[in-house]
C-alpha cells in the first residue's frame, strides 16, 4: 500500500507541482473563483498572458478565451460546444476586441449565444417554444456550467470531456 501511495504522489504531484527548475505539465487546472478549468496558458512576446477557460455541464461546454494585458482582463472570445455523443461540435462563437471581462458579462453573452442557437434549432425543426420557457431552460443550462467541480454532488462527465479539452 505504501508503494501505491508513493507512486500516486510522485506521478501526480511532480507533474502538477514540480520541484523548482523542472517544467510543469500543462494539464487543465481548476480555478474555484472563476468556476472553470484553466488550460493553454501562455505569455506573448510583449509580456501579455493568455489562457483558455473551460466550464461544462452534461449538455454543453463553454470556452472563454481570456487575455491579461498589464492590469486589465479582456475577453477575446466565447465558444459554445454541444455533445453529439462522441465528440464536441462548435455551435456558437463570438469574438471580442478590447472588451473587459466580467462574470456577469460572460454569463449574459453566453446565454444570448445559447438562446440564439436554440432558436435556430427550433426554427429548423419548425417548432416553437414560449420565450419564458426558453429563457428558463437557457438559464438552467448556464447555471449548471457554473457549478463547482469541488462540490460533492457534482455529476461530471470529466472522463469524456478532458480529452476534448486537451485537444483544443
Beta strands, then each sheet from edge to edge (+ up, - down):
strand 1: 29-31
strand 2: 36-43
strand 3: 49-56
strand 4: 60-69
strand 5: 72-83
strand 6: 88-100
sheet 1: 1+ 2- 3+ 4- 5+ 6-
end
